[in-house]
């Protein structure tokens, strides 16, 4: 397995262009929103349904087209070898309820109870979550499985979320949501837009909060992994076995993991292939966990189980498990498959309220 350390990366970029049309008649759909999920990169379709997104990094992306009245559509694209990629979206119209048909929802008290649970799981319980708000919760519908007690959620429209802790407003196209006592699973397509600060002080505050959210995050770790700067950036790695998958006793397999055991060269100069077996424990040593993290872990009776051996309890400790044989990541922390990894520990504590755009770049001091 070959590992190439990169001292500096020049990320090649290209343009994604195309057209959005109605699947039933082929007519263009003006004003459709087309974006690369998880980023601030996007464009609106013009009167002819045409769109163009510039400065897209080479590599794998999920491109989404959406507009009210139509089902959103996503495509996986790989931009490489050519400076331009043409896409045609054919959107299906949503079914509209017949006039006079009354839709009976769940009881308001039960719905509010489920909404509170959803917000706790979805937004999280970090310091940033207190300043993160779903602006249109009325589009959410909930269902509880009577046997498993799992909470399921669907959204009739994209969730509009405002995060005044980090200075973003974003749409979240919820594709799945499932929450139980000890496990959660949710996913969707996200388009970020920056809020306009009221003054210079607020701009600086957002800049600092974004930097803090980025430091020690999975996005930060993956970017440093590709750049060969994991140790320099304060990450400490161990390979462990976790037999009962319930934060039980860990078996340390390798206390000093070498990067060449984890990554190999990718097809593009700014990409690497990431793969490992068992569990990778990642400790971030430059920031202590939030106080709320230990409360979060104690509620699950896991606070003393995750930490073992020489790991410092003052570190932010996370675990990663592979869901695929290999995942391709690029120099900025993009993953070709956003569901290729399962995270535990501190990275599972951080939720939507701590999300940053994938194209976020921390400013150098």
N, C-alpha and C positions, 0 to 999 in steps of 0.2 A: 504494500500500500504506500503510495507516494504522497508526501505532504509538501506543498510549496508555500513557504512563508512569504507574505507580501508586505513589503515595506510601504508601498503606496499603491493605491488602486485608482485607475482611470476607468470609470464606469461608462461604457458605450451606451448611447441612448438612441431611440428611434421614434417614429410616429405611428400611432394607430389611428386609422381612419375607417370610415364605413358609412352605412346607411341603416336607418330604422324604419321598417314598413309594417303595415297591418298584414297579418298572416292570411286573413280571409280574402283580401282584395288587392294586396300589393301596393296600396297607396302609402305615400310617406307619412310619418308621424312627426310633425314639428314639435319642438320643445321637449322631446324625450331626453331624459337625463342619462348620460352614458358615463360610467366611471370605472376606475380600477379599484376593486374592493380593498378596504383597509387603508386607503391613501387619500390625499387631497387632489389627486389627478383625475380630471374629468372634463366633460364638455356637454353643452346642450345641442341638440339637433336643430338645424336651421329649417326654413320653410320647405325645403326639398327632402328633409329627413336626414341630411348629411351631417356628419360630425368628424372632428379631428382632435386627437389628444397628442400633444408634443412632449418631448423630453421624457419619454418612458424608458426606464433602464432595461437593457437587454435581459432576457430571462423569462421565467414563467409568471403569468398573471391570470387573475380571474376578472374578466370584463363583464359588467352588468349594464343592462338597459332597462329603464323603468319609467313609467308615467301612469298617472291615475287613470283607471278604466281598463288597464291592461295587466296581464300577469307579467311580472318581471322575468327576464331571461338572462342567464349567465352562460358564458363560454370560457373555456380554458384556452389561453393562447400562449405561444412561445415566440417571443420576439428575438430573433438571432439571425445573423448573416445578411439581413436585409434591413434597410432603414425605414421600411414602411410595411404595414400589414393591413389588409382590407377585410372588414367584417360586415356581414349583413345580418341584422337582427330582424326576425319575423315574429312580432308579438301577438299573442292570442288575447282577444278581448275577454274581460271578466264577465261572468254571468251577473246580470242585474236583477234583483228581486222584483217579482211582479207587483204592480200597484195594488194596494189593498191587502197584501199579505203581511200579517203582523209577525215579527220575529220576537219570540219570547226568550229572554236571557235568564241567567241565574239570578237569585235573590241579591239585591244590592249589598246586604250585610256580608253574605258569603263571598261575593265578588271583591269587596274591599279587603276582606281577610286574605284572599288569594293574591290580590294585588300587592299587599304588604310583603307577603312571602316572596313573590316574584321579584320585587324591587330589591329585597335583601340579597337574594341569590344572584340576580342579574347585574345590578350595579355594584354590589359588594358592600363591605362594612369598613373600608379603609377611611382615612381622613378625607380623601378626595370625594368619596361617595356622598358625604354630607353636603357637597356643593354640586351634585350631579342630579338632574331632574328629568323625568320623562314628561314631555309637554302634552302628549296626547294619549294618556293611559286608557281612554275610553275605547280605543281600537282593539284592546286586548280581550281575549276570551280564554277561560280556564276550564280545566277538567281534572278531576281527581279519580284515579283508578281505584275502585272499591277494594280490590284484592291487594295490590302492591302499595297503595297509598301514595303513589307517585303523582306529582303535580305536573300537568302538561299545559303549555300555553301556546296560543296562536295569535297572530295579529292580522287584522283585516287591511291594514295599511302600514307603510313603514313607520317605525317608531321615531319620533322626533326627540332628540336628546340634547340638552344643553348642559355643558360642563364648565361652570364658572371657576372651577379650581385650576383647570388647564387652559381655558380660553378657546374651547371648541364647541361648535354645534354640529351634530351629525345625524344622519339618517341610518337607522339599523333595520334592514330587511330581515326580520326574524324567520329563519327556515325551520328551526327545531328548538324546543325547550323541554327539558325533563329534569325534575329535581326530586330527590329522595332524601332520606335522613343523612346518609353518608356519601352520597354521590350526586353530581350534577352533570348535565350535558346540554350545551346550547351552542348554536352557531347561526351565522347569517352573513349578509353582505353589508359593508359599512362604507359610507362616503363622508369624509370629514370636510368641514369648512371652518376657517379661523374666525373667531369673534373679533370685533373691533374694540380695542381697549378704550376706556373712557379718558385715560390720561397716561402719561409716561410711567407713573408709579405702577399702574396696573399692568402695563406692558412688561415691565421688568419683573413683576411678581409672577406673571404667567411664564415668562422665560425661565425663571428659577424653578418653578413647580414642574415644568416640563422636563427640565434637566434632572430633577430628583426622581420623577416618575420613570425616566429612561434608565438611570443608573441602577444596575443590578437586575434589570428586567430580562425576560427571555429574549426580547429583541436585541438588547445590548449584548447579551451573552453570545447569541448566534453571530452577530456582526463581528465580535472580537474573535470568535472561533475561526471564522473564515480569514480574518486578517492576522491570525497567529499572535494575538495580544491578550489572551485570556489571563495569564498570570499578571501581566503588567497592569491590567485593569481591575485587579482585585478579586478574581474568581479562583476558587480552590476546588479541585475535582477529585472525586473518588468513585470507583466502581463498586457497587454493592449488590447483594442479593437480598430480596425481600420476600421470603417464602409465603407468608400468609396474606400479603397485600392489604394489611390493615394496620400499618405503622407498627408492626411487631418487631421482634428482634432482627436487626440487620446483620448480615455477614459481609465483612469488608473483603472484597476480592482484590482490589488494587487501590492502595492509598495514595499513589502518585501517578495519575493517569497521564500518559504522553499523548499529545495532540495527534501524532501520526497514527495512533490506534483508533481515532475517531473519524478523521476526515481524509478524503483523497481528492485528487484533481477532478474537476467537472469538465463539461464540454466547452464552457466559456471561461475566459480568463478571470472573470469576477465571480465565478461559482465554485462551490465545493460540494462533494457528496458526504453526507453525515450519516454514520451508522454505528451501532453498538448493540451488545446483548445485555441482558439483565437490566439493572437500573443505574443511571448516572446521577450521582449526588453532586449538586452544584451549590457551593457556599459563596455568597458575596460578602466580602470582609470589610467593605468601606462604609457601610451604613448598617445601623442596628435595625431590627424589625420594629415596626410601629407597635405601640403599647396594645392596640386592639388586636394584633395578631395572636398574642398569647391567650387573650380572652376567647378568640375564635377557635383556637386549638383546644383550650380547656373545655369548651362546650361540647367538643367532640371527643374528649378524654384522650387527646393525642399529644398533649404538650410535652410529656416526658418520653414519649416513645420514638419520636422522629429523630431526636438528637442522641448520638452515641459516639463512643470512641473519643477521638481527639477534636471533634467538631466543636467549635465555640458557640455557645448558646446565644451570644450577642450577634452572630452573623445571621444573614437572611439565607435560610437553608431550603433548597428545593430539590425535587427528584424528577427525573424525566424517564419515560418509558416509550420505546418505539412502537408505533402501530403499523408500520410498513417496513419492508426490508431496508430501505434507504430513503432519505429525504434530501433534496437538493436545496441548498441555501446560497444566497449571494452576499456580497460584501456589506450590504446595508441591513442584513437580517431577514430578508424575505425568505419565506419557505414556499417551495413549489406546491406543496400540499399542506394547507393550514391545519388539517386534522391528522397529520402524520405523527404527532407527538401528544402524549398525555402527561400533564404536569401535576405534581403533588407538592404539599408544603407551601412555601411562601408564594410561589407563582400561582397556586390555586386560590390563595387568599385574595390576590389582586384580580379584579374583574373588569367590567366595562368602564367603570369610573376612572381606571388607571390606564386605559388604552391610549396609545399615541398613534398617529398615522405612520404607516410603514415607511413613508418617505421623509419622516422627521429626521433632522440632522442636528445633534447638539452643537451649540456654538462653542468654539474653543475659547478658553479663558485667556 
